[in-house]
Amino acid sequence: MFGKKKDISGYKLYNLINSQNDMYLMYKFGLHKQQVQIPTSITVDCDFDFDLLQKALDIEIERNESLRIRFTKIKGEIKQYFIEPYKHKVERKHFSSVEEQQAFFDADAQKPCFFLKDECFRIYFFTTDGGESGIYSCFSHLVIDALGTVGFYMDLFRVYAALLKGEELPSALDSYEEHIQNELLRCSDELKQKKHEEFYREYFLQHGKPYYAAVHGHEYLDAYRKKKKNPDIRVPMAYNPLHDKCDMIIEHIGPEDAKKIFDYCMENCISPESIFVMGLRSHCSAVNHRIDDVSMMTVCSKRATVKEKNMSGCLAEPLIFRSKLSEDLTFAEAVRELLKIRLSLYRHLDYPYTKARDLSLKLFDFGPIQGANSLMYSWIPVPVDDCLPFRFHFRTYNLGRYFTPLYAITIPDPSDKGIDVYYMYRVKLSTEQQIRQMHKNFIKTITDGIDNPQITVRELLDNISC
């Protein structure tokens, strides 16, 4: 069915919601279209009955509306609509080695999903010589976000388990179409949009012009200043779309340290996201003359309610996260301050990232490829203690191209209850050695802070390497 023209006269058309529009603009203006998709796999330690899994997928298409989104362009504007349930035959692959499997999925991850031609996703069932089996998918980001893919896998497995046991199917996911309707209505309130803009204006201006505290250190900014003969430049042009080639490094936090992180978060009623942001910003500060002003982008899943958490689709949006922390603060105080900033941004989620970014460019007279954010960070809370009858491992893949200098992702690993850390970085700006040092600094900051919450930011920075 992919690539075929269809009569859409009988369908209700919707505008894109904010999260989808962010992704479409990245697609529209990016030179390499694979930047706007989600390639992931989930591997289990058992043999799937692929005939039954195929049946489960056909049922999943009926109950998961995000699998039935299609797009069209009308007078230059993208519209979306929901089609009826259909059958999608999944290709099955067998890999004789880890290297063969990795090469195949890496290649597919870097092949664009042409959503305007109705190729909104690609799915493969696969087996390995090691006795594992699994599912690989590559979704257009306009259809689904990272947590949406987790929801897709978990619901598909629940359907599969019910069919396997001959039991009644579990309750379906909540309606993504209803979410789109409500989101479009809520974000059309011009008075509220004005209040959101006022918040962002104050938020951007309160600490003056931002600084490019890059993950790769200050050398790029130093060279840019020298080239422009202006030592006062604080933000270079580091978003050149011609130099977006990326590589990926995967690190792992073992179960012992992961337990420390989760226990600390439970005891202090905070999300692991605040801990990880603290680790990332500490590295950025340390390698940039210990600057106290660090900007990054963090991805908000926008799944706060039970209904939203029980939903697939694309809800996530990036937030411009700027933190100015005194070195006199303790680790515990700094993490609380980061949480405070994050919560303040969450109160204005109805304001599109694209408008926030355009406002920041205007306020600081930046060009379109300038930005103080040298990294984007995402926390994908895959369930570790899900009641599935097998152990599984969820992972993502290198897109090969990306619009930010670095995309850092942390994902729990249910197979050993550790945490995987993915660093997808622009090879033009960072080296493998720099990224691996960043990870060491990231881990040391987190573990030192959790072991001694009263340690100061100054002491934390003293203890990590530049």
Secondary structure as a PSIPRED ss2 file (coil, helix, strand):
# PSIPRED VFORMAT (PSIPRED V4.0)

   1 M C   1.000  0.000  0.000
   2 F C   1.000  0.000  0.000
   3 G C   1.000  0.000  0.000
   4 K C   1.000  0.000  0.000
   5 K C   1.000  0.000  0.000
   6 K C   1.000  0.000  0.000
   7 D C   1.000  0.000  0.000
   8 I C   1.000  0.000  0.000
   9 S C   1.000  0.000  0.000
  10 G C   1.000  0.000  0.000
  11 Y C   1.000  0.000  0.000
  12 K C   1.000  0.000  0.000
  13 L C   1.000  0.000  0.000
  14 Y E   0.000  0.000  1.000
  15 N E   0.000  0.000  1.000
  16 L C   1.000  0.000  0.000
  17 I C   1.000  0.000  0.000
  18 N H   0.000  1.000  0.000
  19 S H   0.000  1.000  0.000
  20 Q H   0.000  1.000  0.000
  21 N H   0.000  1.000  0.000
  22 D H   0.000  1.000  0.000
  23 M H   0.000  1.000  0.000
  24 Y H   0.000  1.000  0.000
  25 L H   0.000  1.000  0.000
  26 M H   0.000  1.000  0.000
  27 Y H   0.000  1.000  0.000
  28 K H   0.000  1.000  0.000
  29 F H   0.000  1.000  0.000
  30 G C   1.000  0.000  0.000
  31 L C   1.000  0.000  0.000
  32 H C   1.000  0.000  0.000
  33 K H   0.000  1.000  0.000
  34 Q H   0.000  1.000  0.000
  35 Q H   0.000  1.000  0.000
  36 V C   1.000  0.000  0.000
  37 Q E   0.000  0.000  1.000
  38 I E   0.000  0.000  1.000
  39 P E   0.000  0.000  1.000
  40 T E   0.000  0.000  1.000
  41 S E   0.000  0.000  1.000
  42 I E   0.000  0.000  1.000
  43 T E   0.000  0.000  1.000
  44 V E   0.000  0.000  1.000
  45 D C   1.000  0.000  0.000
  46 C C   1.000  0.000  0.000
  47 D C   1.000  0.000  0.000
  48 F C   1.000  0.000  0.000
  49 D C   1.000  0.000  0.000
  50 F H   0.000  1.000  0.000
  51 D H   0.000  1.000  0.000
  52 L H   0.000  1.000  0.000
  53 L H   0.000  1.000  0.000
  54 Q H   0.000  1.000  0.000
  55 K H   0.000  1.000  0.000
  56 A H   0.000  1.000  0.000
  57 L H   0.000  1.000  0.000
  58 D H   0.000  1.000  0.000
  59 I H   0.000  1.000  0.000
  60 E H   0.000  1.000  0.000
  61 I H   0.000  1.000  0.000
  62 E H   0.000  1.000  0.000
  63 R H   0.000  1.000  0.000
  64 N C   1.000  0.000  0.000
  65 E H   0.000  1.000  0.000
  66 S H   0.000  1.000  0.000
  67 L H   0.000  1.000  0.000
  68 R H   0.000  1.000  0.000
  69 I E   0.000  0.000  1.000
  70 R E   0.000  0.000  1.000
  71 F E   0.000  0.000  1.000
  72 T E   0.000  0.000  1.000
  73 K E   0.000  0.000  1.000
  74 I E   0.000  0.000  1.000
  75 K C   1.000  0.000  0.000
  76 G C   1.000  0.000  0.000
  77 E E   0.000  0.000  1.000
  78 I E   0.000  0.000  1.000
  79 K E   0.000  0.000  1.000
  80 Q E   0.000  0.000  1.000
  81 Y E   0.000  0.000  1.000
  82 F E   0.000  0.000  1.000
  83 I C   1.000  0.000  0.000
  84 E C   1.000  0.000  0.000
  85 P C   1.000  0.000  0.000
  86 Y C   1.000  0.000  0.000
  87 K C   1.000  0.000  0.000
  88 H C   1.000  0.000  0.000
  89 K C   1.000  0.000  0.000
  90 V C   1.000  0.000  0.000
  91 E E   0.000  0.000  1.000
  92 R E   0.000  0.000  1.000
  93 K E   0.000  0.000  1.000
  94 H E   0.000  0.000  1.000
  95 F E   0.000  0.000  1.000
  96 S C   1.000  0.000  0.000
  97 S C   1.000  0.000  0.000
  98 V H   0.000  1.000  0.000
  99 E H   0.000  1.000  0.000
 100 E H   0.000  1.000  0.000
 101 Q H   0.000  1.000  0.000
 102 Q H   0.000  1.000  0.000
 103 A H   0.000  1.000  0.000
 104 F H   0.000  1.000  0.000
 105 F H   0.000  1.000  0.000
 106 D H   0.000  1.000  0.000
 107 A H   0.000  1.000  0.000
 108 D H   0.000  1.000  0.000
 109 A H   0.000  1.000  0.000
 110 Q C   1.000  0.000  0.000
 111 K C   1.000  0.000  0.000
 112 P C   1.000  0.000  0.000
 113 C C   1.000  0.000  0.000
 114 F C   1.000  0.000  0.000
 115 F H   0.000  1.000  0.000
 116 L H   0.000  1.000  0.000
 117 K H   0.000  1.000  0.000
 118 D C   1.000  0.000  0.000
 119 E C   1.000  0.000  0.000
 120 C C   1.000  0.000  0.000
 121 F E   0.000  0.000  1.000
 122 R E   0.000  0.000  1.000
 123 I E   0.000  0.000  1.000
 124 Y E   0.000  0.000  1.000
 125 F E   0.000  0.000  1.000
 126 F E   0.000  0.000  1.000
 127 T E   0.000  0.000  1.000
 128 T E   0.000  0.000  1.000
 129 D C   1.000  0.000  0.000
 130 G C   1.000  0.000  0.000
 131 G C   1.000  0.000  0.000
 132 E C   1.000  0.000  0.000
 133 S E   0.000  0.000  1.000
 134 G E   0.000  0.000  1.000
 135 I E   0.000  0.000  1.000
 136 Y E   0.000  0.000  1.000
 137 S E   0.000  0.000  1.000
 138 C E   0.000  0.000  1.000
 139 F E   0.000  0.000  1.000
 140 S E   0.000  0.000  1.000
 141 H C   1.000  0.000  0.000
 142 L C   1.000  0.000  0.000
 143 V C   1.000  0.000  0.000
 144 I C   1.000  0.000  0.000
 145 D C   1.000  0.000  0.000
 146 A H   0.000  1.000  0.000
 147 L H   0.000  1.000  0.000
 148 G H   0.000  1.000  0.000
 149 T H   0.000  1.000  0.000
 150 V H   0.000  1.000  0.000
 151 G H   0.000  1.000  0.000
 152 F H   0.000  1.000  0.000
 153 Y H   0.000  1.000  0.000
 154 M H   0.000  1.000  0.000
 155 D H   0.000  1.000  0.000
 156 L H   0.000  1.000  0.000
 157 F H   0.000  1.000  0.000
 158 R H   0.000  1.000  0.000
 159 V H   0.000  1.000  0.000
 160 Y H   0.000  1.000  0.000
 161 A H   0.000  1.000  0.000
 162 A H   0.000  1.000  0.000
 163 L H   0.000  1.000  0.000
 164 L H   0.000  1.000  0.000
 165 K H   0.000  1.000  0.000
 166 G C   1.000  0.000  0.000
 167 E C   1.000  0.000  0.000
 168 E C   1.000  0.000  0.000
 169 L C   1.000  0.000  0.000
 170 P C   1.000  0.000  0.000
 171 S C   1.000  0.000  0.000
 172 A C   1.000  0.000  0.000
 173 L C   1.000  0.000  0.000
 174 D C   1.000  0.000  0.000
 175 S C   1.000  0.000  0.000
 176 Y H   0.000  1.000  0.000
 177 E H   0.000  1.000  0.000
 178 E H   0.000  1.000  0.000
 179 H H   0.000  1.000  0.000
 180 I H   0.000  1.000  0.000
 181 Q H   0.000  1.000  0.000
 182 N H   0.000  1.000  0.000
 183 E H   0.000  1.000  0.000
 184 L H   0.000  1.000  0.000
 185 L H   0.000  1.000  0.000
 186 R H   0.000  1.000  0.000
 187 C C   1.000  0.000  0.000
 188 S C   1.000  0.000  0.000
 189 D C   1.000  0.000  0.000
 190 E H   0.000  1.000  0.000
 191 L H   0.000  1.000  0.000
 192 K H   0.000  1.000  0.000
 193 Q H   0.000  1.000  0.000
 194 K H   0.000  1.000  0.000
 195 K H   0.000  1.000  0.000
 196 H H   0.000  1.000  0.000
 197 E H   0.000  1.000  0.000
 198 E H   0.000  1.000  0.000
 199 F H   0.000  1.000  0.000
 200 Y H   0.000  1.000  0.000
 201 R H   0.000  1.000  0.000
 202 E H   0.000  1.000  0.000
 203 Y H   0.000  1.000  0.000
 204 F H   0.000  1.000  0.000
 205 L H   0.000  1.000  0.000
 206 Q C   1.000  0.000  0.000
 207 H C   1.000  0.000  0.000
 208 G C   1.000  0.000  0.000
 209 K C   1.000  0.000  0.000
 210 P C   1.000  0.000  0.000
 211 Y C   1.000  0.000  0.000
 212 Y C   1.000  0.000  0.000
 213 A C   1.000  0.000  0.000
 214 A C   1.000  0.000  0.000
 215 V C   1.000  0.000  0.000
 216 H C   1.000  0.000  0.000
 217 G C   1.000  0.000  0.000
 218 H C   1.000  0.000  0.000
 219 E H   0.000  1.000  0.000
 220 Y H   0.000  1.000  0.000
 221 L H   0.000  1.000  0.000
 222 D H   0.000  1.000  0.000
 223 A H   0.000  1.000  0.000
 224 Y H   0.000  1.000  0.000
 225 R H   0.000  1.000  0.000
 226 K H   0.000  1.000  0.000
 227 K H   0.000  1.000  0.000
 228 K H   0.000  1.000  0.000
 229 K C   1.000  0.000  0.000
 230 N C   1.000  0.000  0.000
 231 P C   1.000  0.000  0.000
 232 D C   1.000  0.000  0.000
 233 I C   1.000  0.000  0.000
 234 R C   1.000  0.000  0.000
 235 V C   1.000  0.000  0.000
 236 P C   1.000  0.000  0.000
 237 M C   1.000  0.000  0.000
 238 A C   1.000  0.000  0.000
 239 Y C   1.000  0.000  0.000
 240 N C   1.000  0.000  0.000
 241 P H   0.000  1.000  0.000
 242 L H   0.000  1.000  0.000
 243 H H   0.000  1.000  0.000
 244 D C   1.000  0.000  0.000
 245 K E   0.000  0.000  1.000
 246 C E   0.000  0.000  1.000
 247 D E   0.000  0.000  1.000
 248 M E   0.000  0.000  1.000
 249 I E   0.000  0.000  1.000
 250 I E   0.000  0.000  1.000
 251 E E   0.000  0.000  1.000
 252 H E   0.000  0.000  1.000
 253 I E   0.000  0.000  1.000
 254 G C   1.000  0.000  0.000
 255 P H   0.000  1.000  0.000
 256 E H   0.000  1.000  0.000
 257 D H   0.000  1.000  0.000
 258 A H   0.000  1.000  0.000
 259 K H   0.000  1.000  0.000
 260 K H   0.000  1.000  0.000
 261 I H   0.000  1.000  0.000
 262 F H   0.000  1.000  0.000
 263 D H   0.000  1.000  0.000
 264 Y H   0.000  1.000  0.000
 265 C H   0.000  1.000  0.000
 266 M H   0.000  1.000  0.000
 267 E H   0.000  1.000  0.000
 268 N H   0.000  1.000  0.000
 269 C C   1.000  0.000  0.000
 270 I C   1.000  0.000  0.000
 271 S C   1.000  0.000  0.000
 272 P H   0.000  1.000  0.000
 273 E H   0.000  1.000  0.000
 274 S H   0.000  1.000  0.000
 275 I H   0.000  1.000  0.000
 276 F H   0.000  1.000  0.000
 277 V H   0.000  1.000  0.000
 278 M H   0.000  1.000  0.000
 279 G H   0.000  1.000  0.000
 280 L H   0.000  1.000  0.000
 281 R H   0.000  1.000  0.000
 282 S H   0.000  1.000  0.000
 283 H H   0.000  1.000  0.000
 284 C H   0.000  1.000  0.000
 285 S H   0.000  1.000  0.000
 286 A H   0.000  1.000  0.000
 287 V C   1.000  0.000  0.000
 288 N C   1.000  0.000  0.000
 289 H C   1.000  0.000  0.000
 290 R C   1.000  0.000  0.000
 291 I C   1.000  0.000  0.000
 292 D C   1.000  0.000  0.000
 293 D E   0.000  0.000  1.000
 294 V E   0.000  0.000  1.000
 295 S E   0.000  0.000  1.000
 296 M E   0.000  0.000  1.000
 297 M E   0.000  0.000  1.000
 298 T E   0.000  0.000  1.000
 299 V E   0.000  0.000  1.000
 300 C E   0.000  0.000  1.000
 301 S C   1.000  0.000  0.000
 302 K C   1.000  0.000  0.000
 303 R C   1.000  0.000  0.000
 304 A C   1.000  0.000  0.000
 305 T C   1.000  0.000  0.000
 306 V H   0.000  1.000  0.000
 307 K H   0.000  1.000  0.000
 308 E H   0.000  1.000  0.000
 309 K H   0.000  1.000  0.000
 310 N C   1.000  0.000  0.000
 311 M C   1.000  0.000  0.000
 312 S C   1.000  0.000  0.000
 313 G C   1.000  0.000  0.000
 314 C C   1.000  0.000  0.000
 315 L C   1.000  0.000  0.000
 316 A C   1.000  0.000  0.000
 317 E E   0.000  0.000  1.000
 318 P E   0.000  0.000  1.000
 319 L E   0.000  0.000  1.000
 320 I E   0.000  0.000  1.000
 321 F E   0.000  0.000  1.000
 322 R E   0.000  0.000  1.000
 323 S E   0.000  0.000  1.000
 324 K E   0.000  0.000  1.000
 325 L C   1.000  0.000  0.000
 326 S C   1.000  0.000  0.000
 327 E C   1.000  0.000  0.000
 328 D C   1.000  0.000  0.000
 329 L C   1.000  0.000  0.000
 330 T E   0.000  0.000  1.000
 331 F H   0.000  1.000  0.000
 332 A H   0.000  1.000  0.000
 333 E H   0.000  1.000  0.000
 334 A H   0.000  1.000  0.000
 335 V H   0.000  1.000  0.000
 336 R H   0.000  1.000  0.000
 337 E H   0.000  1.000  0.000
 338 L H   0.000  1.000  0.000
 339 L H   0.000  1.000  0.000
 340 K H   0.000  1.000  0.000
 341 I H   0.000  1.000  0.000
 342 R H   0.000  1.000  0.000
 343 L H   0.000  1.000  0.000
 344 S H   0.000  1.000  0.000
 345 L H   0.000  1.000  0.000
 346 Y H   0.000  1.000  0.000
 347 R C   1.000  0.000  0.000
 348 H C   1.000  0.000  0.000
 349 L C   1.000  0.000  0.000
 350 D C   1.000  0.000  0.000
 351 Y C   1.000  0.000  0.000
 352 P C   1.000  0.000  0.000
 353 Y H   0.000  1.000  0.000
 354 T H   0.000  1.000  0.000
 355 K H   0.000  1.000  0.000
 356 A H   0.000  1.000  0.000
 357 R H   0.000  1.000  0.000
 358 D H   0.000  1.000  0.000
 359 L H   0.000  1.000  0.000
 360 S H   0.000  1.000  0.000
 361 L H   0.000  1.000  0.000
 362 K H   0.000  1.000  0.000
 363 L H   0.000  1.000  0.000
 364 F H   0.000  1.000  0.000
 365 D C   1.000  0.000  0.000
 366 F C   1.000  0.000  0.000
 367 G C   1.000  0.000  0.000
 368 P C   1.000  0.000  0.000
 369 I C   1.000  0.000  0.000
 370 Q C   1.000  0.000  0.000
 371 G C   1.000  0.000  0.000
 372 A C   1.000  0.000  0.000
 373 N C   1.000  0.000  0.000
 374 S C   1.000  0.000  0.000
 375 L C   1.000  0.000  0.000
 376 M E   0.000  0.000  1.000
 377 Y E   0.000  0.000  1.000
 378 S E   0.000  0.000  1.000
 379 W E   0.000  0.000  1.000
 380 I C   1.000  0.000  0.000
 381 P C   1.000  0.000  0.000
 382 V C   1.000  0.000  0.000
 383 P C   1.000  0.000  0.000
 384 V C   1.000  0.000  0.000
 385 D C   1.000  0.000  0.000
 386 D C   1.000  0.000  0.000
 387 C C   1.000  0.000  0.000
 388 L C   1.000  0.000  0.000
 389 P C   1.000  0.000  0.000
 390 F C   1.000  0.000  0.000
 391 R C   1.000  0.000  0.000
 392 F E   0.000  0.000  1.000
 393 H E   0.000  0.000  1.000
 394 F E   0.000  0.000  1.000
 395 R E   0.000  0.000  1.000
 396 T E   0.000  0.000  1.000
 397 Y C   1.000  0.000  0.000
 398 N C   1.000  0.000  0.000
 399 L C   1.000  0.000  0.000
 400 G C   1.000  0.000  0.000
 401 R E   0.000  0.000  1.000
 402 Y C   1.000  0.000  0.000
 403 F C   1.000  0.000  0.000
 404 T C   1.000  0.000  0.000
 405 P C   1.000  0.000  0.000
 406 L E   0.000  0.000  1.000
 407 Y E   0.000  0.000  1.000
 408 A E   0.000  0.000  1.000
 409 I E   0.000  0.000  1.000
 410 T E   0.000  0.000  1.000
 411 I E   0.000  0.000  1.000
 412 P E   0.000  0.000  1.000
 413 D E   0.000  0.000  1.000
 414 P C   1.000  0.000  0.000
 415 S C   1.000  0.000  0.000
 416 D C   1.000  0.000  0.000
 417 K C   1.000  0.000  0.000
 418 G E   0.000  0.000  1.000
 419 I E   0.000  0.000  1.000
 420 D E   0.000  0.000  1.000
 421 V E   0.000  0.000  1.000
 422 Y E   0.000  0.000  1.000
 423 Y E   0.000  0.000  1.000
 424 M E   0.000  0.000  1.000
 425 Y E   0.000  0.000  1.000
 426 R E   0.000  0.000  1.000
 427 V C   1.000  0.000  0.000
 428 K C   1.000  0.000  0.000
 429 L C   1.000  0.000  0.000
 430 S C   1.000  0.000  0.000
 431 T C   1.000  0.000  0.000
 432 E H   0.000  1.000  0.000
 433 Q H   0.000  1.000  0.000
 434 Q H   0.000  1.000  0.000
 435 I H   0.000  1.000  0.000
 436 R H   0.000  1.000  0.000
 437 Q H   0.000  1.000  0.000
 438 M H   0.000  1.000  0.000
 439 H H   0.000  1.000  0.000
 440 K H   0.000  1.000  0.000
 441 N H   0.000  1.000  0.000
 442 F H   0.000  1.000  0.000
 443 I H   0.000  1.000  0.000
 444 K H   0.000  1.000  0.000
 445 T H   0.000  1.000  0.000
 446 I H   0.000  1.000  0.000
 447 T H   0.000  1.000  0.000
 448 D H   0.000  1.000  0.000
 449 G H   0.000  1.000  0.000
 450 I H   0.000  1.000  0.000
 451 D H   0.000  1.000  0.000
 452 N C   1.000  0.000  0.000
 453 P C   1.000  0.000  0.000
 454 Q C   1.000  0.000  0.000
 455 I C   1.000  0.000  0.000
 456 T E   0.000  0.000  1.000
 457 V H   0.000  1.000  0.000
 458 R H   0.000  1.000  0.000
 459 E H   0.000  1.000  0.000
 460 L H   0.000  1.000  0.000
 461 L H   0.000  1.000  0.000
 462 D H   0.000  1.000  0.000
 463 N C   1.000  0.000  0.000
 464 I C   1.000  0.000  0.000
 465 S C   1.000  0.000  0.000
 466 C C   1.000  0.000  0.000
